[in-house]
Amino acid sequence: MSRRNFTRCIISRRNFTRCIISRRNISRCNFTRCIISRCNFSRRNISRCNFTRCIISRRNISRCNFTRCIISRRNISRRNISRCNNNTKDYNS
């Protein structure tokens, strides 16, 4: 389950043009704007990514600001995601 973290990630310059994350709470999240301060991208997956600021735009989802998100190429720490989703509600409903 943790292996399928990033279904698709297309990076354009210093921002995410398209980012679909597959997770329990986050079923499908399209990152309209994503500013990464420090990011090392690998061919298959992302080694380490620090999300300084992230705005998620879906149908009717409030703004999601990722203060600090460290994503490992192996898996995404659930605790980190919880921290990032501080002021967010359930995406499913």
C-alpha positions as CSV (number, residue, x, y, z in Angstrom):
1,M,0.0,0.0,0.0
2,S,2.7,2.4,1.0
3,R,4.5,1.6,-2.3
4,R,1.9,3.3,-4.3
5,N,2.4,6.8,-2.9
6,F,2.8,8.9,-6.0
7,T,0.7,7.6,-8.9
8,R,1.8,10.4,-11.1
9,C,4.0,13.4,-10.7
10,I,5.0,15.8,-13.4
11,I,7.3,18.6,-12.3
12,S,7.5,21.8,-14.2
13,R,10.3,24.1,-13.3
14,R,9.9,24.6,-9.5
15,N,6.3,23.7,-9.2
16,F,4.1,20.7,-9.6
17,T,2.0,20.9,-12.7
18,R,0.2,17.7,-11.9
19,C,0.4,15.5,-8.8
20,I,-1.9,12.7,-8.0
21,I,-1.3,11.1,-4.6
22,S,-2.8,7.8,-3.8
23,R,-3.5,7.4,-0.1
24,R,-6.3,6.4,2.3
25,N,-7.5,9.9,3.1
26,I,-6.2,11.5,-0.1
27,S,-7.8,9.5,-2.8
28,R,-7.0,11.8,-5.7
29,C,-5.4,15.2,-5.1
30,N,-4.4,17.5,-7.9
31,F,-1.7,19.9,-6.9
32,T,-2.5,23.1,-8.8
33,R,0.5,24.8,-7.3
34,C,3.4,23.4,-5.5
35,I,6.5,25.2,-4.4
36,I,9.3,22.9,-3.4
37,S,12.2,24.3,-1.5
38,R,14.4,21.3,-1.6
39,C,13.6,18.3,-3.7
40,N,15.6,15.4,-5.2
41,F,13.7,13.6,-7.8
42,S,14.5,10.1,-8.9
43,R,13.5,8.4,-12.1
44,R,10.9,6.1,-10.5
45,N,10.1,7.9,-7.3
46,I,11.0,10.9,-5.2
47,S,13.8,10.4,-2.8
48,R,13.2,13.3,-0.5
49,C,10.9,16.2,-0.9
50,N,10.3,19.1,1.4
51,F,7.0,20.8,0.7
52,T,7.3,24.4,1.8
53,R,3.9,25.3,0.4
54,C,1.3,23.3,-1.2
55,I,-2.2,24.2,-2.4
56,I,-4.4,21.3,-3.3
57,S,-7.3,22.0,-5.6
58,R,-10.1,19.4,-6.1
59,R,-13.8,19.7,-6.5
60,N,-14.7,21.2,-3.2
61,I,-11.7,20.8,-1.0
62,S,-10.5,23.5,1.3
63,R,-6.9,24.8,0.8
64,C,-4.3,22.4,2.0
65,N,-1.1,24.0,3.1
66,F,1.8,21.7,3.6
67,T,4.0,23.4,6.1
68,R,6.5,20.6,6.1
69,C,6.2,17.3,4.3
70,I,9.0,14.8,4.0
71,I,8.3,12.1,1.6
72,S,10.6,9.1,1.4
73,R,11.0,7.0,-1.7
74,R,10.1,3.9,0.2
75,N,6.9,5.2,1.9
76,I,5.2,8.2,3.2
77,S,5.2,8.5,7.0
78,R,1.6,8.7,8.1
79,R,2.6,11.0,11.0
80,N,4.1,13.5,8.6
81,I,1.0,13.5,6.5
82,S,-1.2,14.0,9.5
83,R,0.9,17.0,10.5
84,C,0.6,18.4,7.0
85,N,-3.1,17.9,7.0
86,N,-3.6,20.0,10.1
87,N,-6.6,22.0,9.0
88,T,-8.1,19.6,6.6
89,K,-11.2,17.5,6.7
90,D,-11.9,14.1,5.3
91,Y,-11.3,14.1,1.6
92,N,-13.7,11.2,1.0
93,S,-16.7,13.0,2.3
